[in-house]
Amino acid sequence: MGIIQVVSAAEGELGEETDMSRGEKYDSVPEEDQELDLRDYKKPGIPGYDEKDSIVLKQTSKGPQYSNLGPYFQDGQRRVDYVLTYHIEKSPRSRRSSSNSFVRSLRASLSRSFKRKRAEPQPHEDPEIAAQEQRLDYHEDDLRFRREEFEQKLMDMGLELEKDEGNKIPEVGFLKIHAPWNVLCREAEFMKLKMPTVKKYEVSQGSSVVEKMNMFIHKVTAPLYPKVQENLIQTEKHLSYPFSREKQHLFDLSDRDSFFNNKIRSSIVYEILKRTKCTKTKFTMGISSLLANGVYTSAYPLHDGDIDGVHAETNDRKLLYEEWASYSFFYKYQPIGLIRKYFGEKVGLYFAWLGVYTQMLIPAAIVGVIVFLYGCATVDDNIPSMEICDERNNITMCPLCDRACSYWKLVTACGTARASHLFDNTATVFFSIFMALWATMFMEHWKRRQMRLNYIWDLTGFEEEENHPRAEYEFHVMQKSLKKESPSKTEKQKLTCTDRMPAYMTIIIMMCFMICVTFAIVFGVVLYRISIKTALHMSSTSTFRSNVRATVKTTAAVINLIIIIIMDEIYGMVARWLTVLEVPKTDKSFEERLIFKTFILKFANAFTPIVYLAFFRGRLIGRPGNYYYVVGSYRMEECAHAGCLMELCIQLCITMLGKQLIQNNLFEIGIPKLKKLIRRRKSKRDSKQEEEFHRTLTRYEKDHFLNPYVGLNPEYMEMIIQFGMVTLFVASFPLAPLFALLNNIIEIRLDAKKFVTEFRRPIAARAKDIGIWYNLLRGLSKVAVIVNAFVIAFTSDFIPRLVYQYVYSPDGTLHGFVNHSLSYFNVTNFQPNTDPVDPLFLGYRVDICRYKDYRDPPWSETPYELSKEFWNILAARLAFVIVFQNVVMLMSDFVDWLIPDIPKDISVQIHKEKNLIVELFMKEEQGKRQQHNRQSNQSPQQPRSRPVSRTVSQQQTANQ
């Protein structure tokens, strides 16, 4: 196939004067007809029209087979700024041969079986196959028509195009787009891109003491910084100003090729692509609609170059691969400046935020390990667990289930009680307060870091403008206008709340339904725990009966993990479908609504089982002789004697580790490897042939085989859920920050490897903050205070122990606490068919058994009613929640107020920049005024000389 080249350039740059037919198709031509130059003309009035621009459609022959493999046009000079790919339909002859292959083979076998002696006439073509081919041809012609219109609009905007069809990759065509200098300047002015001016100024590091401290810290931590230019301390900085074609003299334009780097060039082209619409079809289509309808199959900017190989040239991508996307550099800081330079501000902010979050996890992990070690060190001194493990107490407990379970000794819960102390001790209260303050410190530290990056990246005055309406929104608006009988031309149509009401109702119903599905799944796991516990108690194997609790806890947690992973994928698809149904107007609105719906569903999916264990399990169970039942004869499950905190810890541990290892890391590593293996199997080439084939591909063909960039939402969502695990229930699992830290160290390098080697290059989107994610983080940090207060007050035994020690203990210690927390039950009060089948399981007759609750004994005037101790402890629990919540939030707000959002040195530099800009323009204005004065002083001399010459000539004429 030939290379088709479509060029739009200024006449002053190219100087080509050729003619072009108006309706010329982009088909390749025979070699004898090559070197044909054609000219098209822009229509005045089209946005982006420039009289200096001309459109040239040029078809050139196919160049050398493996020449010019870099990101350039065939001339080797103009850089490819963006690539659109499309499907090339097979020729009718090849389609006919492929579609009729089965028919021909069947006829051949029949002819051989009958062994006909005379030649048969050629069979007529199947009419159904012919009709199908005609439909395919019509569909392909329709796609080609839309492509031609869209490409013509791009040329009208001044872009230069070149096509490459079926060169090395069959059935795939590439449309290469180049933005010339005048287009880059025009769009940079439209987009208000801040570009560095010629003016430089010195960056002060604050006072001399602060500057010396910063220099000392930088020298000490020098081995932790990657070896890239962007990580050096800035002593000088270019003054930046929004680009203007009228003020080009303010900018350093000595090297036009590098003034707009590859990131800016691709973002400018993408902005033009978003603005360009196809209007000749039934409805207006933008680039997103063209991609969704298969007119184009993909759209992406190009990576800078290769990352491996002896002859690979040094480029930013290779530098990122060597200094960032390597697990051996896990201890180093990230090259945030280079990440921003290559991927754009939005991706740079994500990795900067992830780096700050990971750094802040270090002190939280250290304190969490100290709290855990404190529990390990004091487990032998814990009086309640010592009383449980003391066989001399001889406390007989009531059965844990009806009929199958018998009486049991409290001493058998010794292991669980000792393990619970590791997480349920006095230090966990301190750790909860610490983590609440830690969350506030993290948010403040990130705000300061974000402001510093905004200053360094010249985003201080950046205000995100309202995006262009999405093509789907415009399509629905057009449908609405067509439905109206007499639409007014002056009234601008838009989708109102009334138009979206069916979508809103569907969203509310579906969201409620999906949350109810989550509740139903949790209830199903509860039934599983109840039934499997009863089945294990009835087992004849002593091993099963002795490990009932451990088996039930672990298997239920694993089942919950598997369900969470599966439902996460389903909820993600449901959230996207509901957002599409809502038809948001802009891309930003679409993204925010999608994030909010996905967060609600995935948060409910991940935390509903944990919330059940923390606040509901063991609360609504009744008492011996009057238990509550669900689904017939299923008795609600109880907590262990030491409380539900241990089971909550197991659920958190398995969910957190499982999601991080399986869903996040294993899937992110394994699925791309599996896709690559399947693609290699389909290509039917061995590894050497595949390597040789890959070496002969051009840059845009190599990037075509990479995975499409899916955005940052999955990465953010993964970290937000992890942040919830770290903060919400940290009182029950102090090791959560440590596990999060270890995961994030791997996650940073894993994401870096994905972005550099496995994903196509994303669009360099500008952003000055992390958007709605910051609000979600702030909301979670506030909710975490309340949740931890309730976990300490109601899930752990901290408050009952405190009340007993200071109110009911005779000696002010915890001796006798276990006996105080157990109530008495007369076994003769069992309901029919609920007493144990084997009442002599312990070897003696049991008359009175104990159960964990605060109720009056059977011999009191109000048997089995809630006792006075219960209400006292409940009042203490509620008082603790109120005091804890208000004190911690007050401390958090004080820390928030104490730390300024903008670092002092950055605010000084921003003020300095503003003054320098004013000074620069004042000097420019003074220069213009002086030049005008000079011209005005010289201008009167010229008019005087002219009349004199005229007078002399008139006198000569008169004398003659």
Sequence and secondary structure as in RCSB ss.txt:
>XXXX:A:sequence
MGIIQVVSAAEGELGEETDMSRGEKYDSVPEEDQELDLRDYKKPGIPGYDEKDSIVLKQTSKGPQYSNLGPYFQD
GQRRVDYVLTYHIEKSPRSRRSSSNSFVRSLRASLSRSFKRKRAEPQPHEDPEIAAQEQRLDYHEDDLRFRREEF
EQKLMDMGLELEKDEGNKIPEVGFLKIHAPWNVLCREAEFMKLKMPTVKKYEVSQGSSVVEKMNMFIHKVTAPLY
PKVQENLIQTEKHLSYPFSREKQHLFDLSDRDSFFNNKIRSSIVYEILKRTKCTKTKFTMGISSLLANGVYTSAY
PLHDGDIDGVHAETNDRKLLYEEWASYSFFYKYQPIGLIRKYFGEKVGLYFAWLGVYTQMLIPAAIVGVIVFLYG
CATVDDNIPSMEICDERNNITMCPLCDRACSYWKLVTACGTARASHLFDNTATVFFSIFMALWATMFMEHWKRRQ
MRLNYIWDLTGFEEEENHPRAEYEFHVMQKSLKKESPSKTEKQKLTCTDRMPAYMTIIIMMCFMICVTFAIVFGV
VLYRISIKTALHMSSTSTFRSNVRATVKTTAAVINLIIIIIMDEIYGMVARWLTVLEVPKTDKSFEERLIFKTFI
LKFANAFTPIVYLAFFRGRLIGRPGNYYYVVGSYRMEECAHAGCLMELCIQLCITMLGKQLIQNNLFEIGIPKLK
KLIRRRKSKRDSKQEEEFHRTLTRYEKDHFLNPYVGLNPEYMEMIIQFGMVTLFVASFPLAPLFALLNNIIEIRL
DAKKFVTEFRRPIAARAKDIGIWYNLLRGLSKVAVIVNAFVIAFTSDFIPRLVYQYVYSPDGTLHGFVNHSLSYF
NVTNFQPNTDPVDPLFLGYRVDICRYKDYRDPPWSETPYELSKEFWNILAARLAFVIVFQNVVMLMSDFVDWLIP
DIPKDISVQIHKEKNLIVELFMKEEQGKRQQHNRQSNQSPQQPRSRPVSRTVSQQQTANQ
>XXXX:A:secstr
  EEEEEEEEHHHH       TT       GGG SEEEEE   TTSTT  TTEEEEEEEE    TT   SSB TT
SSSB  EEEEEE    HHHHHHHHTHHHHHHHHHHHHHHT SS        HHHHHHHHHHHHHHHHHHHHHHHH
HHHHHHTT EEEEEESSSSTTEEEEEEE  HHHHHHHHHHHT EEEEEEEEE   SSHHHHHHHHHHHHHTGGGS
 S GGGS  SEEEEEEE  GGGGGGB  S HHHHS HHHHHHHHHHHHHH  B SSSS B HHHHHHTTSSSEEE
   SS SSSTT    HHHHHHHHTS GGGTTS   HHHHHHHH HHHHHHHHHHHHHHHHHHHHHHHHHHHHHHH
HHHGGG HHHHHHH GGG  EE  SSSSS   EEGGGGHHHHHHHHTTSSHHHHHHHHHHHHHHHHHHHHHHHHH
HHHHHHTT TT         HHHHHHHHHHHHHSSS  SSS     HHHHHHHHHHHHHHHHHHHHHHHHHHHHH
HHHHHHHHHHHHT S HHHHHTHHHHHHHHHHHHHHHHHHHHHHHHHHHHHHHHHHH  SSHHHHHHHHHHHHHH
HHHHHHHHHHHIIIIITTTS EETTEE EETTTEE    BTTBSHHHHHHHHHHHHHHIIIIIIIIHHHHHHHHH
HHHHHHHHT  HHHHHHHHHTS HHHHHHTSB    SHHHHHHHHHHHHHHHHTTTT TTHHHHHHHHHHHHHHH
HHHIIIIIB        SS THHHHHHHHHHHHHHHHHHHIIIIISSHHHHHHIIIII SSSSSTTHHHHTEEEE
EGGG  TT S S TTTTSS  SEEEEES B  TTSSSTTSB HHHHHHHHHHHHHHHHHHHHHHHHHHHHHHHS 
SS HHHHHHHHHHHHHHHHHHHHHHHHHHHHHHHHHHHTTHHHHHHHHHHHHHHHHHHH 
